[in-house]
Amino acid sequence: MYSKQDFEIDGYVGILSLGLGDSMASIFGKLFGRRKWFLTKKTAEGSWLVVAMQWTTLGSAFWKYVMVVVLTGIYEGISEQNDNIMVPLIFWAGTQAIRR
C-alpha cells in the first residue's frame, strides 16, 4: 500500500541523491576530506555528507529508508562508475524494495 509520503519520495529521488548528496559530497570532500576510500580518489567525509544531506531532507521518513540512504552513500564513495546514473537508480530501487 502506498502512502502519500512514499509518492513524494519517488519524485525527489534524483534531487536527493544528486542535487543535494553528490554535489555537496564533492565540495565537502575536496575542502575537508582526509580519508580516501580504497582504490578511489573520493573521501569518506564526502560520502558521509551524502548520508547527512539525505537524512536532513527526508526528516522523519529517514528511519524507514536508513539502509537505502547509507548504501547509496557508500556506493557513491567507492564507485568508479558514473555515479550520476547509478546512485539515483540504487536509491530508487531501494525505496521500491522497502515498499514491497
ABEGO torsion letter per residue (X at the ends): XBBAAAAAAAAAAAAAAAAAAAAAAAAAAAAABABBBBGBABBAAAAAAAAAAAAAAAEAAAAAAAAAAAAAAAAAAABABBAAAAAAAAAAAAAAAAAX
